[in-house]
Amino acid sequence: MKHLLIIIIFSVSWQLFAQSDPDLDLGNVIIQGESSNLTDSVSYQRDFAFYNTVNSETELGFKPQFQPASILNQIPETGSKLAFQALGGISSTRINAVYSQNEIFNFSAEYDFHNIDEDWDQQNIVISWQPQFKDYRWSVVIKDITYNDAIAQTNISSYEFKIYTPSYSIESMIPFEFDIDFKLAYLTSDQKSNNENDLNLYANIAAHSADFNSHINAVYLNQAFSGFAWFGLNKVNFGRPQIWLGYDEIHLYPSISFDRSFRIASGMEIQFANLPLITKRDKIADFNDNFFQLLKSRNLQEKKQLNAFIALHNNYILPLNIFYNPQFIKDKRFYIGLPGGYYTQIEKDRFVHAFGADLVWKINEFEIENSVKYQYCDKEIYYEPKLMLNNSIARQYGSFFGDLEMNFLADRVDENEDEMEDYFQINFNVEYKFKANLAIFGYAENLLNTDYTKYSNIPEEGINLYVGCRYGF
């Protein structure tokens, strides 16, 4: 792969999409086969905006970017019925395709190859079909994920079926509405001589009326259930408080959720909230590359019974937000290195105090965003930065658009509590639009080619460059 760098850097990214009936919305098609409209936060609401357009940005471990690269734009919702995108860059190739004829014929496919270092690459193939019939949305997704490194090759294949029902009311029997989302997935995993097959069930049931709201989430994976539930009264004024309960195969995790803001001056308010959550279980997302933990893994999730926010929001002169976020994290996941280049995971409880601020302001034609976050814990949090700074400056000048991102991560230790180097990253993207349907762009990620290490034996990739054009008809 490394011998192809010079060739790949000149690879061209393009998008083709044909105009069709104006009521045909390409937004009904997703490219990655991953969607969720019921979240594990107190702010649950029914929202079909999760049907995204093409977006093949793949997360390979922790990325220091705070926001997705804006240059890797989604195909616009132009009523197109055919869309195609190819991206080429150093050590990375991506191809996406979408065909949307009507409510039944909605198909998408993705191929993504990523070379992380000389002996480590990842390949993703996703094929999905998302029909809609009488307000019922369906999804059939086939995924094949392959990891290659110096130690082993690992393959995880999954076959998923999902259904999203519309809000349904049976007032003649029960005076409330309810929604149901359901997913059934069959996964097969192989690494060296090890193999396992799993059945994964995922269900959300939400019931609501003028007086109350409730939600039950259940996930079945590795022969164990986990999830969360809540119940709240709508007519209680203080932030719609809810009784929240997380659960897994070991314990119950009770809490109370609420979210309330008070206006204290013109353009200024203060927010008090507690948003408990339990992380989702996903075998592919949680896969640990160098250590085979697929077989009989408990897959403990992180639980935040305390996830409070005290925030000051100011929009009077400049949009400024300042917050304090204390968190009690049950079973926070850490990775510990082992001899021979392997590593394993452990779970520890941590009480974390996070402080932060973000500011958005404009100078002439430039829009500038600044954010800072610092987290403190009386016990070490391995590999995670305590200090995170993010700054970006963007400008639209006629048909020209440019954006510069600067990210800084500092104050990290490894599992031996030895200090790790700070990390500074610069991303830059530029786009020039010749006319409405033709544009060229370039994007550079990690322009300084700085090494970043997530765990002691896993280097993050260095510089990555993309060039391309967009053309539609």
DRENMAR-924702 format. One record per atom (N, C-alpha, C): residue in three letters; x, y negated, z. Coordinates in steps of 0.02 Angstrom, whole numbers, plus 50000, padded with zeros to 5 digits. Layout:
ALAXYZ
...
This chain:
MET500415006050000
MET500005000050000
MET500434993750000
LYS500984994050038
LYS501404988250042
LYS501714986449974
HIS501814991449930
HIS502094990049865
HIS501604986449820
LEU500974986149841
LEU500464983049799
LEU500314975849820
LEU500694973249867
LEU500534966649894
LEU500534961349841
ILE501044961349798
ILE501094956049748
ILE500514956449699
ILE500294962649684
ILE499734963449638
ILE499084961249672
ILE498994963549734
ILE498354962249767
ILE498254954849782
ILE498794951249795
ILE498714944249813
ILE498394940249756
PHE498474942849694
PHE498164939449638
PHE497494942549619
SER497254947149662
SER496594950049649
SER496074944549652
VAL495554945349615
VAL495044940149610
VAL494414942649644
SER494104938349681
SER493454939749711
SER492924936349669
TRP492394939949654
TRP491874936849614
TRP491194939349638
GLN490684935549622
GLN490004937249637
GLN489584935949575
LEU489164940749558
LEU488704939949502
LEU488004941049529
PHE487554936749512
PHE486864937849532
PHE486404934949479
ALA485874938749463
ALA485414936749410
ALA484774934049440
GLN484524928649412
GLN483894925849436
GLN483314930449417
SER482844931049462
SER482254935149450
SER481644931449476
ASP481124935049494
ASP480524931849519
ASP480684927649580
PRO480404921549586
PRO480574917149641
PRO480374919849709
ASP479884924349711
ASP479664926949776
ASP480064933049797
LEU480564935049759
LEU480984940749776
LEU481564938249818
ASP481594940349880
ASP482074937649928
ASP482624942649940
LEU483224941049918
LEU483784945549929
LEU483944946250003
GLY483694941750043
GLY483804942250115
GLY483494948450146
ASN483074952050109
ASN482794958250135
ASN483274964050130
VAL483874962750106
VAL484354968150096
VAL484954966950141
ILE485164972050176
ILE485774971550216
ILE486314975850184
ILE486934973750194
ILE487474977350161
ILE487814982250207
GLN487834981050271
GLN488214985250315
GLN487794990550350
GLY487154990350342
GLY486734995350373
GLY486664994450448
GLU486894988950475
GLU486854987750547
GLU486394981750559
SER485874982850597
SER485424977250612
SER485094978550679
SER484924973350713
SER484584973950778
SER484164967750790
ASN483524968650800
ASN483094962950813
ASN482874962550886
LEU483034967550925
LEU482884967450996
LEU483544967351033
THR483694961951067
THR484344961051098
THR484314962851171
ASP484934963651203
ASP484944964751274
ASP485044958351312
SER484684953151295
SER484704946951333
SER483994944951351
VAL483954940151397
VAL483294937951419
VAL482914934251365
SER483254932051314
SER482944927851263
SER482644932051206
TYR482404938051221
TYR482114942351170
TYR481534938951134
GLN481544939351069
GLN480974937351029
GLN480984941350964
ARG480394942150936
ARG480344945750873
ARG480624941450817
ASP481114943950780
ASP481434939750729
ASP481724944250676
PHE481444943850616
PHE481694948050562
PHE482274944950524
ALA482564939650553
ALA483144936650521
ALA483744941150522
PHE483704946950556
PHE484274951550557
PHE484374954750488
TYR483894954050443
TYR484014956550375
TYR484474951650339
ASN485114953050343
ASN485624948450317
ASN485754949650244
THR486034944650212
THR486274945650144
THR486964948650147
VAL487284949350089
VAL487914952850085
VAL488434949550129
ASN488744953550171
ASN489294951050214
ASN489714956950235
SER490284957950205
SER490694963850218
SER491264962550265
GLU491234957050303
GLU491764955650351
GLU491784961250403
THR492334964950406
THR492394970750449
THR492824969250509
GLU492584970750567
GLU492964969550628
GLU493404975650642
LEU494054974850641
LEU494514980150656
LEU494854978550722
GLY494524980250777
GLY494794978450842
GLY494674971150858
PHE494994968850910
PHE494894961950932
PHE495234957050884
LYS494854952450858
LYS495114947250814
LYS495164940750853
PRO495704937150845
PRO495764930850881
PRO495324925250854
GLN495014926250796
GLN494564921150771
GLN493954920650817
PHE493724914550828
PHE493134913550869
PHE492504913650826
GLN492564912450761
GLN492004912550717
GLN492214915950652
PRO491734919150617
PRO491914922250553
PRO492174917050504
ALA492614919250461
ALA492894914650411
ALA492334912150365
SER492274905650361
SER491714902750323
SER491804903650248
ILE492414904950226
ILE492524905450154
ILE492254911950126
LEU492194917150167
LEU491924923450144
LEU491164923050147
ASN490894918750104
ASN490184917050107
ASN489754922950088
GLN489144922750113
GLN488644927550093
GLN488364925650025
ILE488114930549990
ILE487774929149927
ILE487134925349944
PRO487004919549915
PRO486434915449934
PRO485774918749917
GLU485254916949954
GLU484594919649942
GLU484264915849885
THR484454917549824
THR484214913949766
THR483634917449731
GLY483374922749762
GLY482884926649726
GLY483214931649680
SER483874932649688
SER484244937149645
SER484014944349655
LYS484044948249603
LYS483894955249611
LYS484514959649600
LEU485074956549580
LEU485694960249574
LEU486254955849600
ALA486664958549644
ALA487224954849671
ALA487824959449675
PHE488414956549661
PHE489024960449664
PHE489584956049689
GLN489984958749733
GLN490534954849762
GLN491144959349768
ALA491724956749749
ALA492354960249759
ALA492854955349788
LEU493214957449839
LEU493714953249871
LEU494384956849870
GLY494904953349852
GLY495574956149853
GLY496044951849893
GLY496454954949934
GLY496934951249973
GLY497494955749995
ILE497984953050029
ILE498524957050054
ILE498254962450100
SER498384968650084
SER498204974550124
SER497454975550132
SER497044972550089
SER496324973150099
SER495964972950032
THR495474977350023
THR495054977449963
THR494334978749984
ARG493874974749959
ARG493174975549977
ARG492734974949915
ILE492244979249910
ILE491764979049855
ILE491074979949885
ASN490614975549867
ASN489924975949890
ASN489454975449830
ALA488894978749834
ALA488394978349782
ALA487704978749814
VAL487234974849786
VAL486544974749809
VAL486084974849749
TYR485564978949752
TYR485054978849700
TYR484374978249735
SER484004973049718
SER483354971849750
SER482844970549696
GLN482424975549682
GLN481924975049630
GLN481244972849657
ASN481034975849713
ASN480404974049745
ASN480444976449817
GLU479874976949851
GLU479884978849921
GLU480114986049932
ILE480084990149881
ILE480284997149888
ILE481004998149867
PHE481194995349809
PHE481864996549782
PHE482344991249806
ASN482604992349866
ASN483114988049896
ASN483694992449917
PHE484244991949880
PHE484824996249893
PHE485444991949903
SER485904994449942
SER486544991049950
SER487094996249961
ALA487704994349944
ALA488284998749952
ALA488894994549968
GLU489344997550005
GLU489964994050025
GLU490544998850024
TYR491104996549998
TYR491745000050004
TYR492254995150032
ASP492604997150084
ASP493074992750118
ASP493694996850136
PHE494264994750109
PHE494904998050126
PHE495354992850159
HIS495634994650216
HIS496044989950254
HIS496674993450277
ASN497254991050255
ASN497894993750277
ASN498154989450334
ILE498174992150394
ILE498354988250453
ILE499104987850462
ASP499454993450454
ASP500184993350451
ASP500404999250409
GLU501045000750408
GLU501315005650361
GLU501005012450370
ASP500835014350431
ASP500575021050444
ASP499855020950469
TRP499505015650457
TRP498835015050486
TRP498375011450437
ASP497855014750415
ASP497355011550372
ASP496655014150390
GLN496165010550366
GLN495475012250379
GLN495065011250316
GLN494605015850303
GLN494175015550245
GLN493445016350267
ASN493015011850244
ASN492305012050260
ASN491905012650196
ILE491425017050196
ILE490945017750141
ILE490245017750171
VAL489815013250148
VAL489135012650174
VAL488655012250116
ILE488145016350117
ILE487605016150067
ILE486945015750105
SER486515011150085
SER485895010350123
SER485305008750076
TRP484725010450100
TRP484095009050065
TRP483615006150116
GLN483345000150101
GLN482904996650149
GLN482244994850117
PRO481774999450114
PRO481114997750086
PRO480664994550138
GLN480134991350114
GLN479624988550157
GLN478944990650130
PHE478514993050176
PHE477864995450156
PHE477344993150207
LYS476894988750186
LYS476364986250230
LYS476634983750296
ASP477114979150293
ASP477414975950351
ASP477854980550393
TYR477944986750372
TYR478404991250406
TYR479064991150367
ARG479604989850403
ARG480264989750372
ARG480634996150391
TRP480924999250339
TRP481275005550348
TRP482005004550329
SER482425009050352
SER483125008750334
SER483415015750336
VAL483725017750281
VAL484085024150277
VAL484805022450260
VAL485265024450304
VAL485965022350298
VAL486425028450303
ILE486895028750258
ILE487425033850260
ILE488095030350267
LYS488475032350318
LYS489125029250330
LYS489665034650331
ASP490245032850306
ASP490825037250311
ASP491425032950329
ILE491705033850388
ILE492265029950413
ILE492865034550419
THR493425032750389
THR494035036750392
THR494605032550419
TYR494955035150470
TYR495545031950498
TYR496155036450485
ASN496695033450462
ASN497315037150453
ASN497865033550492
ASP498235037350532
ASP498835034650563
ASP499375039950564
ALA499935038450596
ALA500495043050596
ALA500355049350635
ILE499845049350676
ILE499705055050720
ILE499165059550691
ALA498635056750665
ALA498065060850644
ALA497635056950596
GLN497205060750561
GLN496665057750521
GLN496015059150557
THR495605054050562
THR494955054650596
THR494405052550548
ASN493875056450546
ASN493305054850504
ASN492665055050546
ILE492265049850539
ILE491615049550572
ILE491095048050519
SER490625052550510
SER490075051650463
SER489415051250501
SER488975046950478
SER488325046250511
SER487775045550459
TYR487195048050477
TYR486605047850435
TYR486045045050478
GLU485805039050461
GLU485355035450505
GLU484685034150471
PHE484165034450511
PHE483495032550489
PHE483215027650540
LYS482975021850518
LYS482705016750563
LYS482025014550537
ILE481605012550584
ILE480955009650567
ILE480825003850614
TYR480594998250586
TYR480424992250624
TYR479684990850612
THR479294991250664
THR478584990350657
THR478394983050667
PRO477844980850637
PRO477604974050650
PRO477264973750719
SER477144967850743
SER476774967150805
SER476084970250797
TYR475884974250846
TYR475264977950840
TYR474834976750902
SER474204975450891
SER473754973950946
SER473174978850947
ILE473024981351007
ILE472434985751015
ILE472004982751072
GLU471784976551060
GLU471424972851112
GLU470784976251134
SER470494980351090
SER469894983851111
SER470034988851167
MET470664990951172
MET470854995751224
MET471284992351278
ILE471814988851255
ILE472294985751301
ILE472414978651276
PRO472354973551319
PRO472404966551297
PRO473124964051290
PHE473534967351250
PHE474204964851237
PHE474444967651170
GLU474974964551145
GLU475294966751083
GLU475944970351100
PHE476154974651055
PHE476794977951067
PHE477154979051000
ASP477814979551005
ASP478254980850948
ASP478664987050964
ILE478834990850912
ILE479244996850921
ILE479774996950867
ASP480384997950887
ASP480934999250841
ASP481225006050859
PHE481395009950808
PHE481635016750821
PHE482185018550771
LYS482715021650797
LYS483255023950753
LYS483445031050772
LEU483525035250722
LEU483765042050731
LEU484405042850689
ALA484945045050720
ALA485575045750685
ALA485895052450701
TYR486175055550650
TYR486565061650659
TYR487285060150642
LEU487745061450687
LEU488445059850678
LEU488865066150680
THR489355066550635
THR489845071950636
THR490535068850637
SER490975071250682
SER491625068250692
SER492165073650690
ASP492715072050657
ASP493265076750650
ASP493925073150664
GLN494365076550702
GLN495045074150712
GLN495475080250726
LYS495985081250682
LYS496405087250686
LYS495945093350686
SER496015097750736
SER495595103750739
SER494975102750780
ASN494855096650803
ASN494265095350845
ASN493685093050802
ASN493095095250821
ASN492495093350784
ASN491905093050833
GLU491465088250822
GLU490855088050862
GLU490295084950821
ASN489695086950838
ASN489085084350806
ASN488635081450860
ASP488345075750846
ASP487945072350896
ASP487295069850865
LEU486775069850906
LEU486135066750889
LEU486065060450929
ASN485935054850896
ASN485885048350928
ASN485175045650917
LEU484825044250972
LEU484165041250969
LEU484195034250998
TYR483855029550967
TYR483865022650990
TYR483155019950983
ALA482865017551038
ALA482175015251036
ALA482095008851077
ASN481685004351052
ASN481484998251087
ASN480724997851087
ILE480434996551144
ILE479714995451150
ILE479614988951188
ALA479274984151157
ALA479144977751188
ALA478394976551190
ALA478144974751248
ALA477434973151256
ALA477374966151285
HIS476904962251259
HIS476834955351282
HIS476114953051274
SER475944948351317
SER475274945251314
SER475364938051338
ALA474804934551348
ALA474844927751373
ALA475094927451444
ASP475034932951481
ASP475214932951552
ASP475894936051567
PHE476114940851527
PHE476734944351544
PHE477114946351481
ASN477734948251492
ASN478144951051439
ASN478574956551468
SER478684961851429
SER479084967551453
SER479454970651395
HIS479964974451412
HIS480394977251361
HIS480744983351389
ILE480744988751351
ILE481094994851370
ILE481564996851313
ASN482194997851329
ASN482695000051281
ASN482965006751304
ALA483015011551259
ALA483285018151276
ALA483755020551220
VAL484335022951240
VAL484825025751193
VAL485025032651217
TYR485005037551172
TYR485215044351188
TYR485825045951146
LEU486385047251179
LEU487015048851146
LEU487435053051193
ASN487785058051164
ASN488195062551205
ASN487785065851260
GLN487175067751243
GLN486725071351288
GLN486575067451352
ALA486535060951346
ALA486375056751405
ALA485995050551382
PHE485565048051426
PHE485175042051412
PHE485485036051447
SER485395030251417
SER485575023951447
SER485145018451416
GLY485185012451445
GLY484795006951417
GLY484615001851470
PHE484054998451460
PHE483844993351507
PHE483094992251500
ALA482814988751548
ALA482104987051546
ALA482004980551585
TRP481484976851568
TRP481314970951607
TRP480564969851607
PHE480344965951657
PHE479644964051662
PHE479614957051690
GLY479224952651659
GLY479174945851682
GLY478484942951673
LEU478334937851712
LEU477694934251709
LEU477794927651672
ASN477404926451620
ASN477494920451579
ASN477304914051614
LYS476854914251662
LYS476584908151691
LYS476994905751751
VAL477544909151767
VAL477994906751819
VAL478454901651787
ASN478464895651813
ASN478794890051779
ASN479554890251780
PHE479854892951832
PHE480574892551839
PHE480924897451792
GLY480994895551729
GLY481404899351682
GLY481144906151665
ARG480494907351672
ARG480204913851656
ARG480604919551687
PRO480644919951753
PRO481054925151785
PRO480794932051769
GLN481254936751765
GLN481094943651748
GLN481474948351794
ILE481164953651812
ILE481504959051847
ILE481854963351794
TRP482504964051801
TRP482914967551750
TRP483224973651781
LEU483244979151743
LEU483534985351768
LEU483924988851713
GLY484584989251721
GLY484994993151677
GLY485085000151705
TYR485215005051662
TYR485295011851686
TYR485755015751639
ASP486095020751667
ASP486465025551627
ASP486395032351662
GLU486805037251643
GLU486735043951671
GLU486975044351743
ILE487255038851769
ILE487535039051837
ILE487125035051887
HIS486955028751870
HIS486645024351919
HIS486115019951886
LEU485755016351930
LEU485315010851910
LEU485645004351930
TYR485524999051890
TYR485864992651900
TYR485344987051899
PRO485044985551957
PRO484504980551959
PRO484784973451959
SER484384968851933
SER484564961751932
SER483944957651919
ILE484024951151919
ILE483484946451902
ILE483744941751849
SER483364940851796
SER483564936351742
SER483114930151741
PHE483404924551723
PHE483024918351715
PHE483454913551674
ASP483134908451648
ASP483484903351608
ASP483064896951612
ARG483324891851647
ARG482944885751656
ARG483404879651648
SER483164874651613
SER483544868451602
SER483154862551631
PHE483524857651659
PHE483234851651688
PHE483544845551655
ARG483134840951634
ARG483384834651607
ARG483594830151664
ILE484214827551661
ILE484464823351715
ILE484594816251691
ALA484604815151625
ALA484694808451597
ALA484524808851523
SER484514803151490
SER484364803051419
SER484904806851380
GLY484694811951343
GLY485164815951304
GLY485594820551346
MET485414821751409
MET485834825951452
MET485384830451494
GLU485584836751499
GLU485214841451540
GLU485694846451571
ILE485464849651625
ILE485864854651659
ILE485484861251656
GLN485834866651645
GLN485534873251636
GLN485764877951691
PHE485284881751718
PHE485414887051766
PHE485134893551736
ALA485534898751734
ALA485304904951704
ALA485694910951732
ASN485374916651728
ASN485704923051739
ASN485454927751686
LEU485894930251644
LEU485714934351586
LEU486054941151592
PRO485804945651633
PRO486124952251640
PRO486084956151576
LEU486564960651567
LEU486564964751506
LEU486954971151518
ILE486844975951475
ILE487214982151472
ILE487424983151400
THR488054984551388
THR488294984951319
THR487994991051284
LYS487944990551219
LYS487644995851179
LYS488135001751172
ARG487865007551161
ARG488275013451149
ARG488285014651074
ASP488875015051046
ASP488965016150975
ASP489615019950965
LYS489565026050942
LYS490165030250936
LYS490665027350887
ILE490445024650832
ILE490905021950783
ILE491235015650810
ALA490845011250840
ALA491135005050865
ALA491605006250923
ASP491465011250965
ASP491875012551023
ASP492445017451010
PHE492525019650949
PHE493025024750934
PHE493725022350951
ASN494085026550987
ASN494775025051008
ASN495235028850961
ASP495595025350919
ASP495935028250862
ASP496465033350881
ASN496915031850927
ASN497495036050939
ASN497385041350993
PHE496815041651023
PHE496705046551075
PHE496015049451066
PHE495975056051056
PHE495335059051038
PHE494885059451100
GLN494405054951103
GLN493945054751160
GLN493225055751137
LEU493145058751079
LEU492465059651054
LEU492115065351091
LEU492475070751106
LEU492165076551135
LEU491985075351208
LYS491355076251224
LYS491105075951293
LYS491295069451328
SER491345064051291
SER491505057651321
SER490895054751355
ARG490985051751414
ARG490415048751449
ARG490215042151416
ASN490695039051382
ASN490545032651349
ASN490205027751396
LEU490515026651454
LEU490225021951501
LEU490185014951471
GLN489635011751482
GLN489555004951457
GLN489714999951512
GLU489884993951490
GLU489964988551538
GLU489284985951558
LYS489204984651623
LYS488584981851649
LYS488734975151682
LYS488344970151665
LYS488404963551696
LYS487764962151734
GLN487754964151798
GLN487174962551839
GLN487154955151855
LEU487744952251863
LEU487804945051870
LEU488144942351808
ASN487784938251771
ASN488054934951712
ASN487744927951711
ALA487944923951760
ALA487614917551773
ALA487944911851734
PHE487544906651722
PHE487784900751687
PHE487554894551724
ILE488014890151737
ILE487864883251757
ILE488174878851704
ALA487764875551665
ALA488024872051606
ALA487744864951603
LEU488154860451581
LEU487954853551568
LEU487964852351493
HIS487404850351466
HIS487334849151394
HIS487224841651383
ASN487654838651344
ASN487604831451331
ASN487574830251256
ASN487054826851233
ASN486984825051162
ASN486894817551154
TYR487074813751204
TYR486944806551202
TYR487404802951152
ILE488044804051157
ILE488524800951111
ILE488854806351068
LEU489194811051101
LEU489504816651067
LEU489214823151095
PRO489084828151052
PRO488844834651076
PRO489384837951119
LEU489274838151184
LEU489754840851231
LEU489404845751278
ASN489694851751285
ASN489434856751330
ASN489994858951378
ILE489844859151442
ILE490304861351493
ILE489964866851533
PHE490304872451546
PHE489964877951580
PHE490424881451629
TYR490094884651678
TYR490414889351725
TYR490024895751721
ASN490374901351710
ASN490054907851699
ASN490354913251744
PRO490094914151805
PRO490324919651847
PRO490004926251824
GLN490404931551822
GLN490164937951798
GLN490414943451844
PHE489954947851864
PHE490154954051896
PHE490074959551844
ILE490634962551823
ILE490634967451769
ILE490754974351799
LYS490264978451794
LYS490314985351818
LYS490584989751762
ASP491094993751776
ASP491394998251727
ASP491674994551667
LYS492044989251680
LYS492394985751625
LYS492934990351598
ARG492974990751532
ARG493414995551499
ARG494124992751491
PHE494604996951509
PHE495314995351499
PHE495655001151463
TYR496184999551427
TYR496565004551392
TYR497265005051422
ILE497475011151438
ILE498115012351471
ILE498545016651425
GLY499165014451413
GLY499615018151369
GLY499855024551401
LEU499945029751359
LEU500205036251380
LEU500825037851341
PRO501245042651364
PRO501835044551325
PRO501655047151256
GLY502095046151209
GLY501995048651141
GLY501575044251098
GLY501435038151120
GLY501055033451079
GLY500305033951087
TYR500065038451131
TYR499355038851142
TYR499135033851195
TYR498495033051203
TYR498245029051259
TYR497555031651278
THR497355030251337
THR496705032451361
THR496325026451389
GLN495705027451405
GLN495305022051431
GLN495085023551503
ILE495045018251543
ILE494795018851611
ILE494275013351621
GLU493885014051673
GLU493375009051689
GLU493495006451760
LYS493504999851766
LYS493604996651831
LYS493084991051839
ASP492884989851901
ASP492434984251916
ASP492844977851923
ARG492574972351895
ARG492924965951899
ARG492424960351911
PHE492634955451951
PHE492254949251959
PHE492644943751924
VAL492364940951871
VAL492714936251827
VAL492374929451832
HIS492784924251838
HIS492544917351836
HIS492774914251770
ALA492314911951729
ALA492484908951665
ALA492264901651665
PHE492704897351641
PHE492564890251635
PHE492694888251562
GLY492294883651536
GLY492404881751467
GLY492044875351448
ALA492224872851390
ALA491914866851362
ALA491994867051287
ASP491524864051253
ASP491574863251180
ASP491304856451159
LEU491604853851107
LEU491454847051084
LEU491444846951008
VAL490934843850979
VAL490884842950907
VAL490824835450893
TRP491264832950850
TRP491244825850835
TRP491474824550764
LYS491334818650739
LYS491494816850670
LYS491894810450668
ILE492394810350623
ILE492784804350608
ILE492764803450533
ASN492444798150512
ASN492344796950440
ASN492004803050409
GLU492344806450363
GLU492044812150329
GLU492264818750360
PHE492644818550414
PHE492904824650445
PHE492454826750503
GLU492314833250507
GLU491954836150563
GLU492444840350603
ILE492494838950668
ILE493004842050710
ILE492644845750767
GLU492864851950779
GLU492604855950834
GLU493174857950880
ASN493084857050944
ASN493574858950994
ASN493234863051048
SER493554868551068
SER493284872451123
SER493854875351164
VAL493734876051229
VAL494224878851274
VAL493864883351323
LYS494174888951340
LYS493884893551389
LYS494454896551430
TYR494344896751495
TYR494834899851540
TYR494464904451587
GLN494724910651594
GLN494404915351639
GLN494904917551692
TYR494634918151753
TYR495054919851811
TYR494764925951845
CYS495204930451867
CYS495004936351905
CYS495544937751957
ASP495344939752017
ASP495844941152069
ASP496234947452054
LYS495994951552006
LYS496364957351982
LYS496494956451907
GLU497024959451883
GLU497214958351814
GLU496714961451765
ILE496624958051709
ILE496214960551653
ILE496704961851596
TYR496874968151586
TYR497414969851540
TYR497264967751468
TYR497754964751437
TYR497764962951366
TYR497294957251347
GLU496844955351389
GLU496394949951372
GLU496704943251390
PRO496664938251346
PRO496944931651363
PRO496514928151415
LYS496844924751461
LYS496474920651509
LYS496294913951479
LEU496734911351436
LEU496614904851405
LEU496494905751331
MET495944902751306
MET495774903051236
MET495604896051211
LEU495954893751160
LEU495834887251130
LEU495654888251057
ASN495154884651034
ASN494954884950964
ASN494824877850939
ASN495134876150884
ASN495044869550854
ASN494954870450778
SER494504866650750
SER494414866850678
SER494244859950653
ILE494444858650591
ILE494294852350558
ILE494084853850487
ALA493524851050466
ALA493254852550400
ALA493044846050366
ARG493064846150299
ARG492834840350262
ARG492534842550195
GLN491964839550180
GLN491644840350115
GLN491754833850076
TYR492094834250020
TYR492234828349980
TYR492004829749908
GLY491394827649892
GLY491124829149827
GLY491054836649817
SER491374839249766
SER491344846449752
SER491884850349789
PHE492274846949829
PHE492834850049864
PHE492664851049938
PHE492834856949964
PHE492744858350035
PHE493374861650062
GLY493604859250120
GLY494184862150153
GLY494054862950227
ASP494364868150256
ASP494254869650327
ASP494904872450356
LEU495134869650411
LEU495744871850445
LEU495564874150515
GLU495744880350533
GLU495604883050600
GLU496264884350636
MET496284882750700
MET496874884050741
MET496644887350806
ASN496894893350819
ASN496694897150878
ASN497314898650921
PHE497234898150986
PHE497794899351031
PHE497564903751089
LEU497914909251100
LEU497764913951154
LEU498374914351200
ALA498274913951265
ALA498844913751310
ALA498684917151376
ASP499214918551414
ASP499174921351481
ASP498864928351479
ARG499234933151450
ARG499024940051446
ARG499544944551479
VAL499324950251506
VAL499784955251533
VAL499574962051506
ASP500064966751503
ASP499904973551483
ASP499734977751543
GLU499664984351532
GLU499444988651588
GLU499964989151643
ASN500584987251628
ASN501104987051680
ASN501144980251714
GLU500684975851696
GLU500644968951721
GLU501254964851701
ASP501574966851645
ASP502104962751616
ASP501794957551571
GLU502064951551572
GLU501804946151532
GLU501904947451458
MET501414945651417
MET501444946451345
MET501504939651312
GLU501754939651251
GLU501854933351215
GLU501184930051200
ASP501194923351200
ASP500604919651179
ASP500514920351103
TYR499914918751081
TYR499744919751010
TYR499444913350983
PHE499724911050927
PHE499464905150893
PHE499324906950820
GLN498714905650799
GLN498494907550732
GLN498214901450695
ILE498384901050630
ILE498114895850587
ILE497764899250528
ASN497144897350515
ASN496774899650457
ASN496594893550414
PHE496604894450349
PHE496444888850305
PHE496044891450246
ASN495514887850229
ASN495144889750169
ASN494944883450131
VAL494894884250066
VAL494734878650022
VAL494294881249966
GLU493824877149945
GLU493364879149891
GLU493214873049848
TYR493194874249783
TYR493024868949735
TYR492454871549692
LYS491904867849692
LYS491304869749655
LYS491274865649590
PHE491364869049534
PHE491334865749469
PHE490624863549454
LYS490144867849467
LYS489434866449460
LYS489054871149505
ALA488394870949502
ALA487994874549552
ALA488134882049551
ASN488304884749493
ASN488394892049490
ASN489114894149478
LEU489594889749488
LEU490294891649476
LEU490744888149526
ALA491144892149562
ALA491614889349611
ALA492214893949616
ILE492784891049635
ILE493384894849650
ILE493584893549722
PHE493914898349753
PHE494094897449823
PHE494734901149839
GLY495034899349895
GLY495604902849922
GLY495564902749998
TYR495804908050029
TYR495774908550102
TYR496404911850128
ALA496704908950179
ALA497294911750211
ALA497144912850285
GLU497204919050307
GLU497094920850377
GLU497764922150410
ASN497874919250469
ASN498514919950505
ASN499084917550461
LEU499044911250443
LEU499514908150396
LEU500234908550420
LEU500344908550485
LEU501024908950513
LEU501284916050518
ASN500864920950498
ASN501064928050500
ASN501284930050570
THR500904927950620
THR501074929350690
THR500824936250709
ASP501254940150743
ASP501044946650767
ASP500604946050828
TYR500094950050831
TYR499644950150889
TYR499544957350909
THR499614958850973
THR499544965650998
THR498944966251043
LYS498474970451023
LYS497894971551066
LYS498074976251123
TYR498364981951106
TYR498624986651155
TYR499364987851138
SER499724990951183
SER500444991351177
SER500664994851113
ASN500274999351087
ASN500475003051027
ASN500045001450967
ILE499664995950969
ILE499234994050913
ILE499384986950893
PRO499764985850840
PRO499884978950818
PRO499304976450776
GLU499114970250786
GLU498624967150741
GLU498974965350676
GLU498594965250623
GLU498874963650558
GLU499124956550555
GLY499584955250508
GLY499864948650500
GLY499464944450451
ILE499814940950407
ILE499484936450360
ILE499044940250311
ASN498484937450294
ASN498044940350243
ASN497794934750199
LEU497874935550133
LEU497694930450085
LEU497154932950038
TYR496684928550021
TYR496164930149973
TYR496124924549921
VAL496004926449860
VAL495854921549808
VAL495254924249769
GLY494864919749739
GLY494304922149701
GLY493884916649671
CYS493334918649641
CYS492864913949612
CYS492164916549621
ARG491674912149614
ARG490974914049618
ARG490624911449555
TYR490224915849527
TYR489864913949467
TYR489174917149468
GLY488654913349454
GLY487984916049454
GLY487604914049392
PHE487124918149374
PHE486694916449317
PHE486004919549327
